[in-house]
């Protein structure tokens, strides 16, 4: 049986201090659930890309990355825009994970579909769009 893939979830962030810690807790819950089901590797992680925030977004990301192995951060020098932040995260993480999923940090999309996306990846899909 093949090993579960190392998943990276890339989340672009711009002035997200009000919701960031809530998002991290929800993602950690999903993370531990997927690990317990052997759907993802315990080496999986989240990459928060700070797109030039003016608030405490980066300090929250930095603090969480210091206390949680599953939280990584990238700080962009200025605001390059949502799509560019996603690309920056994907390019920086492409050699550190088997698969990458992007999602907005406000979790407006259902994170519970991530499980099925990884299952489809394990079935051989190279791109899964939700």
C-alpha positions as CSV (number, residue, x, y, z in Angstrom):
1,X,0.0,0.0,0.0
2,X,1.5,3.4,-1.0
3,X,2.3,6.0,1.7
4,X,-0.2,8.8,2.1
5,X,0.8,12.0,0.3
6,X,2.5,14.9,1.9
7,X,-0.1,17.7,1.4
8,X,0.5,21.4,1.5
9,X,-2.4,23.8,1.7
10,X,-1.5,27.3,0.5
11,X,-3.5,30.1,1.9
12,X,-3.0,33.7,0.6
13,X,-3.5,36.3,3.4
14,X,-4.1,40.0,3.4
15,X,-5.0,41.7,6.6
16,X,-6.5,38.6,8.2
17,X,-5.7,39.1,11.9
18,X,-9.4,38.8,12.8
19,X,-9.9,35.3,11.4
20,X,-6.4,33.8,11.1
21,X,-6.3,32.0,14.4
22,X,-9.8,30.5,13.9
23,X,-8.8,29.3,10.5
24,X,-5.6,27.7,11.8
25,X,-7.6,25.8,14.5
26,X,-10.1,24.6,11.9
27,X,-7.4,23.5,9.6
28,X,-5.5,21.7,12.4
29,X,-8.7,19.8,13.2
30,X,-9.0,18.7,9.6
31,X,-5.3,17.9,9.5
32,X,-5.4,15.5,12.4
33,X,-8.5,13.9,11.1
34,X,-7.0,13.2,7.7
35,X,-3.8,11.9,9.3
36,X,-5.8,9.5,11.6
37,X,-7.6,8.2,8.5
38,X,-4.1,7.8,6.8
39,X,-5.3,10.0,3.9
40,X,-2.3,12.5,4.3
41,X,1.2,12.1,5.7
42,X,1.9,13.5,9.2
43,X,4.5,15.7,7.4
44,X,1.7,17.6,5.7
45,X,1.5,21.3,6.4
46,X,-0.2,24.7,5.7
47,X,1.6,27.6,4.0
48,X,0.2,31.0,4.8
49,X,1.4,33.6,2.4
50,X,1.3,37.1,3.8
51,X,0.6,39.4,0.8
52,X,1.9,42.6,2.3
53,X,-0.6,42.9,5.2
54,X,-0.7,46.1,7.3
55,X,-2.1,44.4,10.4
56,X,-0.8,41.6,12.7
57,X,-1.3,38.9,10.1
58,X,2.5,38.2,9.8
59,X,3.1,38.1,13.6
60,X,0.3,35.6,14.0
61,X,1.7,33.4,11.2
62,X,5.2,33.7,12.6
63,X,4.1,32.8,16.1
64,X,2.1,29.8,14.9
65,X,5.0,28.5,12.8
66,X,7.2,28.7,15.9
67,X,4.8,26.5,18.0
68,X,3.3,24.2,15.2
69,X,5.3,22.1,12.8
70,X,2.4,22.1,10.4
71,X,2.3,25.9,10.0
72,X,4.7,27.5,7.6
73,X,4.8,31.1,6.4
74,X,6.0,33.3,3.5
75,X,6.0,37.0,3.8
76,X,5.9,39.0,0.6
77,X,7.5,42.4,0.6
78,X,4.4,44.3,-0.5
79,X,0.9,43.5,-1.7
80,X,1.2,41.7,-5.0
81,X,-2.4,40.5,-5.2
82,X,-4.3,37.4,-4.3
83,X,-3.4,35.3,-7.4
84,X,0.3,36.2,-7.2
85,X,0.3,35.2,-3.5
86,X,-1.1,31.8,-4.4
87,X,1.5,31.4,-7.1
88,X,4.3,32.5,-4.7
89,X,3.2,29.9,-2.2
90,X,2.8,27.1,-4.8
91,X,6.2,27.8,-6.4
92,X,7.9,27.9,-3.0
93,X,6.3,24.7,-1.8
94,X,6.2,22.6,-5.1
95,X,9.3,20.6,-4.1
96,X,8.3,20.2,-0.4
97,X,5.0,18.4,-0.9
98,X,3.4,15.7,-3.1
99,X,0.3,17.7,-3.7
100,X,-0.9,21.3,-3.1
101,X,-4.3,22.6,-2.5
102,X,-5.1,26.3,-2.5
103,X,-7.9,27.8,-0.4
104,X,-8.8,31.3,0.8
105,X,-7.9,32.0,4.4
106,X,-11.5,33.0,5.3
107,X,-12.6,29.4,4.5
108,X,-15.5,30.5,2.5
109,X,-15.2,27.2,0.6
110,X,-15.9,23.9,2.4
111,X,-12.7,22.5,3.8
112,X,-14.3,19.1,4.2
113,X,-14.0,18.5,0.4
114,X,-10.2,18.5,0.9
115,X,-10.4,14.8,1.9
116,X,-12.1,13.8,-1.4
117,X,-9.6,16.0,-3.4
118,X,-6.7,14.1,-1.9
119,X,-8.5,10.8,-2.5
120,X,-8.8,11.8,-6.2
121,X,-5.1,12.7,-6.3
122,X,-4.3,9.2,-4.9
123,X,-6.4,7.7,-7.7
124,X,-4.1,9.4,-10.2
125,X,-5.6,12.7,-10.9
126,X,-3.0,15.5,-11.5
127,X,-5.5,18.3,-11.1
128,X,-8.6,18.3,-8.9
129,X,-10.8,21.4,-9.1
130,X,-13.6,22.1,-6.6
